[in-house]
Amino acid sequence: THIPPFMENAHEQDGWANWRKKDRTSVLDTITSSGIPGLKVVFICGHFHSNVVVAATYGKVPLHIIVTTSVGTTMAWSPLDGVPELRSAHPAAKVATESIGAAFFKYIMLSDPKNFAEIPKRLVP
């Protein structure tokens, strides 16, 4: 899917970079009720402009979510985890569950309008 179902766990809030909770629950309930023994599910996603790898379970079904960065630009959502991109689920979920405007202002502009000119430095080609 283009947008990941979630970034940290299936119960996180709706946001700009995850599925609406009711849609997420509907799809995951359908998958877990399939009764296929040994089922493992992998979602390959984009949309977030950063690399994130999530291993979770829903019901008893292992879920793997792999979010890959854009071919054009990775957005440096740091300083949440001190690296140029968010690779782990927890900081990614913090960004993903905010509105796009709030996330951009807080993590790309670092909550300061004076940083507008610094935006190109927060984009990693």
C-alpha positions as CSV (number, residue, x, y, z in Angstrom):
1,T,0.0,0.0,0.0
2,H,1.2,3.5,-0.5
3,I,0.2,4.6,3.0
4,P,1.2,2.3,5.9
5,P,-1.6,0.9,8.0
6,F,0.2,2.1,11.1
7,M,3.7,3.1,12.3
8,E,4.0,1.5,15.7
9,N,0.9,-0.5,16.6
10,A,-2.6,-1.1,15.2
11,H,-4.2,1.0,17.9
12,E,-2.4,4.3,17.3
13,Q,-4.4,7.4,16.4
14,D,-5.4,8.4,12.9
15,G,-2.9,10.7,11.2
16,W,-1.7,11.9,7.8
17,A,0.7,9.0,7.5
18,N,-1.3,6.0,8.5
19,W,-4.7,4.5,7.7
20,R,-7.9,5.6,9.5
21,K,-8.4,3.4,12.5
22,K,-11.7,2.0,11.3
23,D,-10.3,1.1,7.9
24,R,-7.2,-0.4,9.5
25,T,-9.3,-2.5,11.9
26,S,-11.5,-3.7,9.1
27,V,-8.6,-4.9,6.9
28,L,-6.6,-6.4,9.8
29,D,-9.7,-8.2,11.1
30,T,-10.3,-9.6,7.7
31,I,-6.7,-10.8,7.5
32,T,-6.7,-12.4,10.9
33,S,-10.0,-14.1,10.5
34,S,-8.8,-15.9,7.3
35,G,-7.8,-18.9,9.3
36,I,-4.7,-19.5,7.2
37,P,-2.2,-21.5,9.3
38,G,1.2,-19.8,9.6
39,L,0.0,-16.6,7.9
40,K,2.6,-13.8,7.9
41,V,1.7,-10.4,6.4
42,V,4.1,-7.9,4.9
43,F,3.1,-4.3,3.9
44,I,5.5,-2.5,1.6
45,C,4.7,1.2,1.8
46,G,5.9,4.7,0.9
47,H,4.3,8.1,1.6
48,F,6.3,9.0,4.7
49,H,9.5,10.1,3.0
50,S,11.7,8.2,5.5
51,N,12.6,4.5,6.1
52,V,10.8,2.7,8.9
53,V,10.6,-1.0,9.7
54,V,7.9,-2.3,12.0
55,A,7.4,-5.8,13.4
56,A,4.1,-6.2,15.1
57,T,1.2,-8.7,15.6
58,Y,-2.5,-8.3,15.2
59,G,-4.4,-11.1,16.8
60,K,-1.9,-13.9,16.5
61,V,-0.8,-12.9,12.9
62,P,2.7,-11.4,12.5
63,L,2.8,-8.2,10.6
64,H,5.8,-6.6,9.0
65,I,5.5,-3.0,7.7
66,I,8.4,-1.7,5.6
67,V,8.1,2.0,4.8
68,T,10.6,3.1,2.1
69,T,11.7,6.6,1.5
70,S,11.0,8.6,-1.6
71,V,13.2,8.1,-4.7
72,G,13.5,11.9,-4.8
73,T,14.0,13.1,-1.2
74,T,14.0,11.8,2.4
75,M,12.6,14.3,4.9
76,A,14.7,14.7,8.0
77,W,12.0,14.4,10.7
78,S,14.8,14.4,13.3
79,P,15.8,15.4,16.0
80,L,13.4,12.8,17.3
81,D,15.9,10.0,17.2
82,G,19.1,11.9,16.4
83,V,19.5,10.4,12.8
84,P,18.6,12.0,9.5
85,E,15.7,9.7,9.0
86,L,13.2,7.9,11.3
87,R,14.0,4.2,11.1
88,S,12.2,3.0,14.2
89,A,8.5,2.7,14.8
90,H,8.0,4.9,17.9
91,P,9.3,8.2,16.6
92,A,7.7,7.6,13.3
93,A,4.4,7.1,15.0
94,K,4.7,10.4,16.8
95,V,5.1,12.2,13.4
96,A,2.5,10.1,11.6
97,T,-0.3,10.7,14.0
98,E,-0.2,14.4,13.8
99,S,-1.8,16.6,11.1
100,I,0.6,17.1,8.2
101,G,0.9,20.8,8.9
102,A,1.6,20.3,12.5
103,A,4.2,17.6,11.8
104,F,5.9,19.7,9.1
105,F,6.1,22.7,11.4
106,K,7.2,20.8,14.5
107,Y,9.7,18.4,12.9
108,I,10.9,20.0,9.7
109,M,10.8,23.6,10.7
110,L,11.6,22.7,14.3
111,S,8.6,24.8,15.6
112,D,10.2,28.1,14.5
113,P,9.0,30.1,11.5
114,K,12.5,31.6,11.2
115,N,13.6,28.1,10.1
116,F,11.7,28.4,6.8
117,A,14.9,29.2,4.9
118,E,16.5,26.1,6.5
119,I,14.0,23.6,4.9
120,P,16.3,22.6,2.1
121,K,18.8,21.4,4.7
122,R,16.1,19.1,6.2
123,L,15.6,17.4,2.9
124,V,18.1,14.6,2.2
125,P,18.5,13.8,-1.6
